[in-house]
Amino acid sequence: MENNKFGTTSMVLGIIGMFFLWVPILNLILPIIALVYSAKQRKIEPNGMATAGLVLGIIGLVIAILFSFILVMTLISTFVLNMVRHNLEASQNFTNYTI
């Protein structure tokens, strides 16, 4: 049982990472740490907990990257739409004051 510390840690971090997928920083950090601990355990002695940590880490990392991409694209589109709205309002105000 002493040789299973990294496997247990990777599985627990993988499970916790699934619960924190909506938190922007933790959703990337926890799966990466789970993958590192899983790799360490698999070098020492491969077992089911290390495999579970590996699978949960990969799934969590893929979902976190997808969520991060969606978040960045949403922020960019919001910024662009606000700029367009501001420019339209400025051009309408300019045309109202011309003679």
Rosetta blueprint (number, residue, H / E / L):
1 M L
2 E H
3 N H
4 N H
5 K H
6 F H
7 G H
8 T H
9 T H
10 S H
11 M H
12 V H
13 L H
14 G H
15 I H
16 I H
17 G H
18 M H
19 F H
20 F L
21 L L
22 W L
23 V L
24 P L
25 I L
26 L H
27 N H
28 L H
29 I H
30 L H
31 P H
32 I H
33 I H
34 A H
35 L H
36 V H
37 Y H
38 S H
39 A H
40 K H
41 Q H
42 R H
43 K H
44 I H
45 E L
46 P L
47 N L
48 G H
49 M H
50 A H
51 T H
52 A H
53 G H
54 L H
55 V H
56 L H
57 G H
58 I H
59 I H
60 G H
61 L H
62 V H
63 I H
64 A H
65 I H
66 L H
67 F H
68 S H
69 F H
70 I H
71 L H
72 V H
73 M H
74 T H
75 L H
76 I H
77 S H
78 T H
79 F H
80 V H
81 L H
82 N H
83 M H
84 V H
85 R H
86 H H
87 N H
88 L H
89 E H
90 A H
91 S H
92 Q H
93 N H
94 F H
95 T H
96 N H
97 Y L
98 T L
99 I L
